[in-house]
Amino acid sequence: MVNQSPLPTRLSGIFLGFITLALVVSAALSTADAAPLAYVPNFGSNNVSVIDGATNTVVTTVAVGDQPFGVAVNAAGTRAYVGNFNGGTVSVLDTATNTVIATVPVGSSPSGIAVNPAGTLVYVANNGDGTVSVLDAATNTVVRTITVHPFPSTPIGVVVNPAGTRVYVVDSATNSVAVIDAGANTVITSVPVGAFPMGLAVSPSGSRVYVANQVDNTVSVIDTSTNTVVATVPVGAAPFSSPVSVAVNPTGVLVYVTNAGEDTVSVIYAPTNTVIANVPVGRSPFGLAVDPTGTRVFVGNDMGASVSVIDAATNTIAATVAVGEHPEAFGAFVAGAPAAGGACSTELDKLRQQLADANAALSDLWKKNAALNTQITGLQQQVADLKKPNAALTADNVKLKSDLNAANLMLASFVSRLFGGRTDANVAAAARDAAQHELALAIAKVGARDRRVRQAQEQLNDGLAALAHGYFQRAVNEFREAFEIAEHIIRR
């Protein structure tokens, strides 16, 4: 496993505390509930392997139609529906007896399958003719056929929202997701997504739909209130990760994506739409499903003839189960029996509420962490912006100092020539001005009370007195002494 988005150190302790609480509650739920059963269609063997989640072993194998591909188990766990891609039918399995009780003709190349929350309707995406067949679960007959898009259209993945009011169908040919009004059985809109979308999943709240884009190596996140893509999440590490299927855990906090091109499952943290782990699994992972407790993720490895069972608490492989050939298992193929009632059920409700509270607190923590990181980034940018003019000022100061030194050298050279030349009133006046200028600079540097400044001032005053009496040579000598003392102060 490769972690990709660790929390800052100061938040890691809090984060681990919430995670621990969530795992304890999840473990309690999984202990109280019956172990899940996974119904894995084997595309190359024309059968379904039934895996007992308690022992991670195949307990039976059920023969179905030609090239079983898509699969869905109803919420009660009493029926499993398997789409036979080459047979144009859906096999209906009674999970109590693990037998096929009906074979229903549908459209061409049935692929994804979804059951509404009430268990009364089954939706089958027919990849070969651009339609969705609607089955009545009570009679196992097709009661409606919906055209997804005008030709060409290749529907493949399908899900129903928790309210049972909307059906979302992936159309790989148009790179879009069709939204069907389940009451009217009509397409009401289409949402553009990435290149060659395949599988999709809906969050427990129904507010988000996650779509795996196989060519783009991304997952599109759809806001179902606006039917727009609000985020695009890159998954996998390879240039061609080829994401195929998506599943969301029962709390809606974690999203799992199979990467068929690199043999991994990406784990997305839903509140921030960031990948937090990539879990190595078997060869060419295709379908995946989360058990009802959220503690295990079952992954069908198409080229590995196996199912990887991921421990959701540690993102590690808990078991690898050998099954039939090409177990593509495209859909929600895991079911769990409901818990017993009474006091146990009440206790489970309390535990579930604790888990929901923990996840809400964890989500809030992630949001605050994101806000803090934004503030830190802003402050870092401000510091960088402040450094730019400071660097410019430093360069300007160096240049000014260099120019001042050059000017002082030129002035000293001029004064030297001045003091060594023929003396008259004009020369004495020029010497006076040079001495006064240099003395002013010295005072600016060390102050008027400095002993050396006072000495230079005395020499200047003597020169002024000599100049006033017409003793020009003497005045020049006094001014020179004052100049040299001041110059010495400035250059130290």
C-alpha positions in Angstrom: 0.0 0.0 0.0 1.2 3.5 -0.8 -0.1 6.3 1.3 -0.6 9.5 -0.7 -2.1 12.2 1.5 -0.9 12.0 5.2 -2.2 14.5 7.7 0.1 17.1 9.3 1.9 15.7 12.3 0.0 17.8 14.8 -3.3 16.4 13.5 -2.3 12.8 13.1 -3.1 11.9 16.8 -6.6 13.3 16.5 -7.1 11.6 13.2 -6.0 8.2 14.5 -8.3 8.6 17.5 -11.4 9.1 15.2 -10.2 6.2 12.9 -9.9 3.9 16.0 -13.4 4.8 17.2 -14.8 4.1 13.7 -13.0 0.8 13.5 -14.2 -0.3 16.9 -17.8 0.5 16.0 -17.4 -1.2 12.6 -16.0 -4.3 14.2 -18.8 -4.4 16.7 -21.3 -4.2 13.8 -19.6 -6.9 11.8 -19.6 -9.2 14.9 -23.3 -8.7 15.5 -24.4 -9.0 11.9 -24.2 -12.3 10.0 -21.2 -12.8 7.8 -21.6 -11.5 4.2 -22.0 -13.6 1.2 -20.4 -12.7 -2.1 -22.0 -13.8 -5.4 -19.2 -13.7 -8.0 -20.1 -14.2 -11.7 -17.3 -16.1 -13.6 -17.5 -14.8 -17.2 -15.3 -17.6 -18.5 -16.9 -20.4 -16.6 -20.6 -19.6 -17.0 -21.3 -19.9 -13.3 -21.4 -18.0 -10.0 -19.1 -18.7 -7.1 -20.7 -18.1 -3.7 -18.2 -17.0 -1.0 -18.8 -17.2 2.7 -17.3 -14.0 4.2 -16.9 -15.7 7.6 -14.4 -18.2 6.2 -13.4 -16.6 2.9 -14.2 -19.9 1.1 -16.4 -20.9 -1.8 -19.4 -22.7 -0.4 -21.1 -23.5 -3.7 -21.0 -22.8 -7.4 -24.2 -22.1 -9.3 -24.5 -22.6 -13.1 -26.0 -19.7 -14.9 -26.2 -18.4 -18.5 -23.6 -17.7 -21.2 -20.8 -15.3 -20.1 -22.2 -13.9 -16.8 -21.0 -10.4 -16.3 -23.2 -7.9 -14.3 -24.6 -8.7 -10.9 -26.7 -7.2 -8.1 -28.0 -8.5 -4.8 -31.2 -7.0 -3.3 -31.2 -5.2 0.0 -32.8 -8.1 1.8 -30.1 -10.5 0.5 -32.7 -12.9 -0.7 -32.1 -12.6 -4.5 -29.1 -12.2 -6.7 -29.5 -11.1 -10.3 -26.9 -12.1 -12.9 -26.7 -10.6 -16.4 -25.6 -13.2 -19.0 -23.7 -11.0 -21.5 -23.8 -13.5 -24.4 -27.1 -15.0 -23.5 -29.2 -11.9 -23.5 -30.8 -13.0 -20.2 -30.8 -12.4 -16.5 -30.5 -15.4 -14.1 -32.4 -14.9 -10.8 -30.8 -16.8 -7.9 -32.6 -17.7 -4.6 -29.9 -17.1 -2.1 -31.5 -19.3 0.5 -31.1 -22.4 -1.7 -28.4 -21.0 -4.2 -30.5 -22.1 -7.1 -31.7 -20.4 -10.3 -35.4 -19.8 -10.0 -35.9 -17.8 -13.2 -34.2 -16.9 -16.4 -35.5 -13.6 -17.8 -34.9 -12.6 -21.5 -33.8 -8.9 -21.7 -32.0 -6.8 -24.3 -28.8 -7.4 -26.2 -25.6 -8.0 -24.1 -26.9 -7.2 -20.6 -24.1 -5.7 -18.5 -24.7 -3.7 -15.3 -27.6 -4.5 -13.0 -29.1 -2.6 -10.1 -32.0 -3.3 -7.7 -34.1 -0.5 -6.2 -34.0 -0.1 -2.4 -37.4 -1.7 -2.0 -36.3 -4.7 -4.0 -39.3 -4.4 -6.3 -37.6 -3.4 -9.5 -34.4 -4.5 -11.3 -32.7 -2.3 -13.9 -30.5 -4.0 -16.5 -28.2 -2.0 -18.8 -28.2 -3.6 -22.3 -24.8 -2.8 -23.8 -25.7 -4.1 -27.2 -28.9 -2.2 -28.0 -28.7 1.0 -26.0 -31.5 0.3 -23.6 -32.4 -0.4 -20.0 -34.7 -3.3 -19.2 -36.9 -2.8 -16.1 -37.8 -6.1 -14.4 -40.7 -6.6 -11.9 -39.0 -8.6 -9.1 -42.3 -10.2 -8.1 -43.0 -11.7 -11.5 -39.5 -11.8 -13.0 -40.8 -10.2 -16.2 -39.7 -7.1 -18.2 -42.3 -4.4 -17.6 -40.6 -1.5 -19.4 -37.7 -0.9 -21.8 -36.0 2.6 -21.8 -33.9 3.9 -24.6 -30.8 5.6 -23.0 -29.6 7.7 -25.9 -30.1 7.6 -29.7 -27.7 5.4 -31.6 -24.8 4.9 -30.9 -25.3 4.1 -27.3 -23.6 1.5 -25.1 -25.0 1.5 -21.6 -22.9 -0.5 -19.2 -23.0 0.5 -15.5 -26.2 1.3 -13.6 -27.2 2.3 -10.1 -30.3 3.4 -8.3 -30.3 6.2 -5.7 -31.2 5.3 -2.0 -34.6 7.0 -2.5 -35.4 4.9 -5.5 -36.4 7.9 -7.5 -33.4 8.2 -9.9 -31.5 5.6 -12.0 -28.0 6.5 -13.2 -26.7 4.7 -16.4 -23.2 5.0 -17.8 -23.1 5.3 -21.6 -19.6 4.6 -22.7 -20.3 5.6 -26.3 -21.2 9.2 -25.4 -18.9 9.6 -22.4 -21.9 10.5 -20.2 -24.2 9.4 -17.5 -27.9 9.3 -18.3 -30.3 10.2 -15.4 -33.6 8.4 -15.5 -36.7 9.4 -13.6 -37.7 6.1 -12.0 -41.4 7.1 -11.7 -41.7 8.1 -15.4 -39.1 5.7 -16.7 -37.7 8.4 -18.9 -34.3 10.0 -19.3 -34.4 13.5 -17.9 -30.8 14.7 -18.5 -27.4 13.5 -19.4 -24.1 14.4 -17.5 -20.8 14.5 -19.5 -18.0 12.7 -17.7 -14.5 11.4 -18.6 -13.4 9.2 -21.5 -15.0 5.8 -21.7 -16.8 5.6 -18.4 -17.5 2.1 -17.0 -18.7 1.5 -13.5 -20.4 3.9 -11.1 -21.7 4.0 -7.5 -24.0 6.3 -5.6 -23.3 7.6 -2.0 -25.6 6.5 0.9 -27.0 10.0 1.1 -27.7 10.0 -2.7 -26.0 13.4 -3.1 -23.0 12.1 -5.0 -22.5 9.7 -7.9 -18.9 8.4 -8.6 -18.0 7.3 -12.2 -14.9 5.4 -13.2 -13.4 6.8 -16.5 -11.3 4.0 -18.0 -9.4 6.0 -20.6 -8.9 9.2 -18.6 -7.7 7.2 -15.5 -10.0 9.3 -13.4 -13.2 9.3 -11.3 -15.8 11.9 -12.0 -17.8 13.1 -8.9 -21.4 14.2 -9.8 -23.5 16.4 -7.6 -26.9 14.9 -8.0 -28.7 18.1 -6.9 -27.4 19.9 -10.0 -26.4 16.9 -12.2 -22.9 18.4 -12.8 -19.4 17.1 -12.2 -18.0 18.9 -9.2 -14.6 17.1 -9.0 -12.4 14.9 -11.1 -10.1 12.6 -9.1 -7.0 11.0 -10.8 -6.6 7.4 -9.6 -3.8 4.8 -9.7 -0.1 5.5 -10.3 0.6 4.1 -13.8 -0.1 6.1 -17.0 -2.8 3.6 -17.8 -4.4 2.6 -14.5 -7.7 1.9 -16.4 -10.2 2.3 -13.6 -13.3 0.1 -14.1 -15.6 -0.2 -11.1 -16.5 2.0 -8.1 -18.0 1.2 -4.7 -18.9 3.4 -1.7 -18.7 2.2 1.9 -21.9 2.4 4.1 -21.0 5.7 5.7 -20.1 7.4 2.4 -16.7 8.4 3.7 -14.6 6.0 1.6 -14.8 5.3 -2.2 -13.0 2.2 -3.7 -12.0 2.0 -7.4 -10.5 -0.9 -9.2 -7.5 -0.1 -11.5 -7.4 -2.9 -14.0 -4.2 -1.7 -15.7 -2.0 -1.7 -12.6 -3.6 -4.4 -10.3 -4.6 -2.0 -7.5 -7.6 -0.6 -5.7 -7.5 3.1 -5.0 -9.1 4.4 -1.8 -10.6 7.9 -2.1 -11.5 10.0 1.0 -14.9 11.4 -0.1 -15.0 14.6 2.0 -11.9 15.9 0.2 -12.0 13.8 -3.0 -8.4 12.7 -2.5 -6.7 9.3 -2.9 -5.4 8.2 0.5 -4.1 4.7 -0.5 -3.5 2.3 -3.4 -3.9 -1.3 -2.4 -2.2 -4.1 -4.5 -4.7 -6.9 -5.3 -4.8 -9.7 -8.0 -4.3 -9.5 -11.7 -6.7 -7.1 -13.6 -9.1 -6.2 -10.9 -12.5 -5.6 -12.4 -15.6 -5.6 -10.2 -15.7 -4.8 -6.5 -18.2 -4.5 -3.7 -18.2 -3.4 0.0 -19.9 -5.6 2.6 -22.8 -4.1 4.5 -20.7 -3.4 7.6 -18.0 -1.6 5.5 -15.2 -3.7 7.1 -14.3 -5.7 4.0 -14.0 -5.0 0.3 -14.3 -7.9 -2.2 -12.5 -7.5 -5.5 -12.9 -9.8 -8.6 -9.6 -10.3 -10.3 -10.4 -10.9 -14.0 -7.1 -12.4 -15.0 -6.3 -13.9 -11.7 -9.3 -16.2 -11.3 -9.6 -15.0 -7.7 -11.2 -12.6 -5.3 -9.1 -10.4 -3.1 -10.7 -9.6 0.3 -9.4 -6.2 1.6 -9.5 -5.4 5.3 -10.9 -1.9 5.2 -9.4 -0.9 8.5 -5.8 -1.5 7.4 -6.1 -1.5 3.5 -4.3 -4.8 3.4 -5.3 -8.1 1.8 -7.1 -10.3 4.4 -7.6 -13.3 2.0 -7.4 -14.4 -1.6 -10.2 -16.8 -2.7 -9.8 -18.9 -5.8 -12.9 -18.9 -8.0 -13.8 -19.6 -11.7 -12.4 -18.1 -14.9 -12.6 -14.3 -15.4 -14.5 -13.3 -12.3 -15.5 -9.9 -13.5 -18.3 -9.4 -10.9 -19.5 -6.1 -12.3 -21.9 -4.7 -9.7 -22.9 -4.9 -6.1 -22.4 -8.6 -5.6 -22.1 -8.8 -1.7 -25.0 -9.3 0.6 -25.4 -9.6 4.4 -28.2 -11.0 6.5 -29.9 -8.5 8.8 -29.2 -8.6 12.5 -31.5 -10.1 15.1 -34.0 -7.7 16.7 -34.6 -6.7 20.3 -31.9 -5.4 22.6 -29.1 -6.4 20.1 -30.8 -4.2 17.4 -31.1 -1.3 19.8 -27.4 -1.6 20.7 -26.5 -1.7 17.0 -28.4 1.5 16.4 -26.4 3.1 19.2 -23.1 1.9 17.7 -24.1 3.0 14.2 -24.9 6.5 15.6 -21.5 6.6 17.2 -19.9 5.6 13.9 -21.9 8.3 12.1 -20.8 10.9 14.8 -17.2 9.8 14.5 -17.3 10.1 10.7 -18.9 13.6 10.9 -16.2 14.7 13.3 -13.5 13.3 11.1 -15.0 15.0 8.1 -15.0 18.3 10.0 -11.4 17.8 11.0 -10.4 17.3 7.4 -12.2 20.5 6.4 -10.4 22.4 9.1 -7.1 20.9 8.1 -7.7 21.9 4.5 -8.6 25.5 5.6 -5.4 25.6 7.7 -3.3 24.4 4.8 -4.8 27.1 2.7 -3.9 29.7 5.3 -0.4 28.4 5.5 0.0 28.5 1.8 -1.3 32.1 1.8 1.2 33.1 4.5 4.1 31.5 2.7 3.1 33.4 -0.4 3.0 36.6 1.5 6.5 35.9 3.0 7.8 35.2 -0.5 6.3 38.4 -1.8 7.9 40.4 1.0 11.3 38.9 0.3 11.2 40.0 -3.3 11.2 43.8 -2.6 13.6 43.2 0.3 16.0 41.6 -2.1 15.6 44.5 -4.5 16.2 47.0 -1.7 19.3 45.1 -0.6 20.6 45.3 -4.2 19.8 49.0 -4.4 21.6 49.7 -1.1 24.7 47.9 -2.3 24.7 50.0 -5.5 24.1 53.2 -3.6 26.9 52.4 -1.2 29.2 51.7 -4.1 28.2 54.9 -5.9 28.8 56.9 -2.6 32.2 55.4 -2.2 33.1 56.3 -5.8 31.8 59.8 -5.2 33.8 60.2 -2.0 37.0 59.0 -3.8 36.5 61.5 -6.5 35.9 64.2 -4.0 39.0 63.2 -2.0 41.0 63.3 -5.2 39.6 66.8 -6.0 40.4 68.1 -2.5 43.9 66.7 -2.7 44.5 68.5 -5.9 42.8 71.6 -4.5 44.9 71.7 -1.3 48.1 71.2 -3.2 47.5 73.9 -5.7 47.9 77.7 -5.8 46.0 79.4 -2.9 43.7 82.4 -3.2 40.3 83.4 -1.9 38.5 81.2 -4.4 40.6 78.1 -3.5 40.1 78.7 0.2 36.3 79.0 -0.3 36.3 75.7 -2.3 38.3 74.0 0.5 35.9 75.4 3.0 32.9 73.9 1.2 34.6 70.5 0.8 35.4 70.4 4.5 31.9 71.4 5.5 30.3 68.7 3.3 32.5 66.0 4.7 31.9 67.1 8.2 28.2 67.0 7.7 28.5 63.4 6.5 30.6 62.5 9.6 28.0 64.1 11.9 25.2 62.1 10.2 27.2 58.9 10.9 28.4 59.3 14.5 26.7 62.4 15.8 27.9 65.9 16.7 29.1 64.9 20.2 31.7 62.5 18.9 35.3 63.6 20.0 36.6 63.3 16.5 33.7 65.4 15.1 34.4 68.1 17.7 38.1 68.1 16.7 37.1 68.5 13.0 34.7 71.3 13.9 37.5 73.1 15.7 39.7 72.8 12.7 36.9 74.1 10.5 36.3 77.1 12.8 40.0 78.0 12.8 39.9 77.9 9.0 36.9 80.1 8.9 38.6 82.6 11.1 41.8 82.6 9.0 39.7 83.0 5.8 37.9 86.0 7.4 41.3 87.7 8.1 42.6 87.0 4.6 45.1 84.3 5.6 44.1 82.0 2.7 47.0 79.5 3.0 46.4 79.0 6.7 42.6 78.7 6.1 43.2 76.0 3.4 45.4 74.0 5.8 42.8 74.2 8.6 40.1 73.2 6.2 42.2 70.2 5.0 42.7 69.0 8.6 38.9 69.2 9.2 38.3 67.4 5.9 40.7 64.5 6.6 39.4 64.0 10.1 35.8 63.8 8.8 36.8 61.5 5.9 38.5 59.1 8.4 35.3 59.0 10.4 33.2 58.2 7.3 35.5 55.4 6.0 35.8 53.5 9.2 
